[in-house]
Amino acid sequence: MRTFAVLAVSCWSGFLLMALELMSGRILAPTFGSSIYVWGAVITIFMLALSIGYLIGGRLSMTTPDIRILCALHFLSGLLVLPILAFEAPVLDNIFEYTQDPRLGSLMASVILFFLPAMVCGTVAPYAVRLLVEDHKAAGFYAGLQYFFSTAFSAAGTLLTSFYFVLILEVDQILMMLMGITVVMAVSAFLVSQRSAT
């Protein structure tokens, strides 16, 4: 059950990340358009946030790994969607008053709105790998297993969000759904792991 909980958190983290990345383009489009500049800014900020998140997650995993910390990181990544919902309009309006350049404007907006949730999502993967590995000889296998499931769910998040969610839900509704599922999954994984430990 503990392994299942770790993989479930890792899988949904991948789903959340890609869904959020797609939604970021929709959020920026009314203000800065949807040109290659905007998407280039979005992808750059998400990649930088992930790289820093990987470093932080790897560093955290060097101490005694605990699934409670993994669940807390996952919970935090869900909560960090809330500021996007609350502040997207004033942030975009203020940035647009400062600059109408879609390159600079979309970079600034991406940093303010999306950097932190993407970074925290990035901490989940290396920490999950450390929790899965009990024998160092199997480290490569478990790393591959974790990244397989995480990437598969990232692909699912991309397809479901772009093909279905945007057709039936508003952007804010999608973000609330993603946040709610993330928080519930973090709490559920924590409870399952605690039950299996007793």
N, C-alpha and C positions, 0 to 999 in steps of 0.2 A: 504493500500500500504506500509505503514511503517513496519508493521508486516511481510509482504511478503519479503521486502528488507532485514530485519534482518535475517529471516530464510534462504533466498537465500545465503547470505554471509556465514552463519554458515554451511550450507550444502556444499558449494563449499570448505570451509576451511577444512572440513573433507575429502572430495575427494582429495584435494591437498596434505594433510598430508600423506595419505596412498599411493598415487601414488609416492610421493617423497621418502617415505621409501622403496618402492619396487625398485625404480630407484637407490637408494643409493647402494643397493646390486650389481646391474649391473655395477655401476661406480667403485666400489672397486674390483670387481672380477678379472679384468685383472692384477691387481697388487698384491692382497693378496688372491685371490681365492674366492670360495664361500662356504667355510666350515662352520660348526656350530659356529666356533670362530668368523668369520666375521659377521654372522647374529646375534650372541649373542651381539657383540659390537654395531651393528646398532640398534637393538631393545632397548638395554640399554640406549644409548645416546638419542634416540627419546623419551623414557619414561621419562628420567630425564629432557629433554628440555620441554616436555609437562607439567610436574609437576610444573616447575618453571613458565612456561607460564600461567598456571591456577592461580597460586598465584598472578602474576602481573595483569592479567586480572581482578581477583576478587578485588584486591586493587584499580585498576583504576575505577572500577564500583561503588566504595563507594562514589565518588564525584558525581556531577550532571551528570547522564549518557546522552550521546549525540551520535546519530547515526553517526555523522561526525567522531567521534573518532573511532568507530567500522570500518567504511569504511577506515580510515587511517591505522588502524592496518592490515586490510585485504590487502590493497594496499602495505604496507611494506612487508608483508609475500610473496607477489608475486615478488617484487623487489629483495628480498634476494635470489631468485633462480639465479639471474644474476651472483653473484660471483662464484657459483658452475660451471656455464658454462664457466666463464672466467679463473678460477684458478684450476679446478680439476686436470689437467695434471701436472702442476708444483708442486702443493701440494703433490700429490701422489708420484711423482718422488723424491722429497726431503725427504719425510718420508721413502720411500723405501731405500734411501741411508743411512738413520739413523738406521733403523731397518728393517729386513726382517721377523720379528715375526708377523704372521697374527693377533695375539691377540692385541698386543700393537699397531701395525701399523694401523689396522682397527679402533681401539678406537681413536687414534690420528686424523686420517683422518675424522672420523665421527664427532668429536667435531669441527674441523676446518670448514668443509664443510656444515654440516647439522644441527648443534645445533641451530644457530640463526633462520633460517626459521621455524624449528619445534617449537621453543619456542614462536615465534610470532603467529604461528597458534594456539598455546595453549591459548593465551590471548583472542581469539575471543569467545570461548564458554561461559565462565562466564560473559563476557561483554554483549553478546547477551541475555543471560538469564535475566540479570538486565534490559535491554531495553524492554524485553517482559513483565515483571512483573509490573503491575500497582496496583494490589491489593495483599497484602502479603498473603491473604488466598489462592490465586491461584498460589503461588510461586512454589509449588511442581508440579502442572500440567504443568506450562510453562517450568520448568526445564526438566521434562520428555519429553515434546513435542520437545524441542530444541535438547535434546540428542538423541531422536528417529530419527529425520531427519538427524542430523549430523552423527550418526553412520550408518544409512542406506546408506548415500552417501559415507561414508568411505568404506563400503563394495563394493559399486559400483565402487569406485576408484581402489580398490584392484583387482576386477575381470576384469574390462575393461583394466587396465594397464597390468596385467599379461597374460590375454587371447588374447588381440587384439592389443593394442598399440605397444607392443614390437615386434609384428610380422610384422607390416607395417611401423614403424617409427624407426629412430635411437634414441639413448638415448638423444642426444642433441636436437633433434627435439621435443621429448616428453617434455623435460624441457622447451623449448621455448613456446610450446603450453600451458603448465600449467601456466607459468608466464604470458603469454598474456591474457588468460582467466581470471586469478585472477585480474590483473590490470583493465581490462575492466569491470569486475563484480563490483569491488570496486567503480569505477567511476559511473557506471550505478546505483548502489544502492544509492549512494549519491545524484544523480540527481533525482531519483524517490522519495526519502524521502523529498528532498527540494520542489519538486512539490506538494507532498501531504500535506506539511506543509503550503502552501500558499492558 
